[in-house]
Structures are given as C-alpha cells and as structure tokens.
Amino acid sequence: MVITYLDRQEQRRPIPAEVDYELVLRDGTREVVTGADAYQQEQSMTTFFRTDGRRGIDCWSVRMASFRTDEILTIRRRSGDPHP
C-alpha cells in the first residue's frame, strides 16, 4: 500500500505505508517500532506515532510506542524515506 501527498509544488510523491524505526537503548538492547512514521519528544518520553500520511503529528495520530528519552542512544529509520 502506498499513500500519497501533495508537496509544495503540488506534485504527487509516494509515502511508504509503513516505516520501521530501530532504537538502541542505553543497556544495549535493540527495539524495533513497526508502523510508526513519525516521532517526537513528549516531556521525558520519546513517542512514536502513525500519522497515516499526514504531514505532522495531530489529534488523529496513533501512539505506537514510548521510550524514556534519556535511555535512547540512537534512532534509525529502517525503511524508505518518505521525502525522496
């Protein structure tokens, strides 16, 4: 499934329906968040969201997972970039 959106020049570009993020935590464990396409810091937590192709996180976004921000060493996007 591919979701599309209009960019500034009103050209259609594909957005992958699913994006995976891989996190490495301070204790060395790795976590994978599947289906999230955005994340943001919310106070002491970093929360991953599914936005269904919208350009930002809003009231319709679905929270997928949260991690303590001070425990995260790296966040890597594992699937396609939505802005080629």
Secondary structure, DSSP 4 states (H G I P E B T S, - for coil): -EEEEE-TT--EEEEES--EEEEEETTS-EEEEES--EEEEETTEEEEEE-TT-SS--TT-EEEEEEEGGGEEEEEE-S--S--
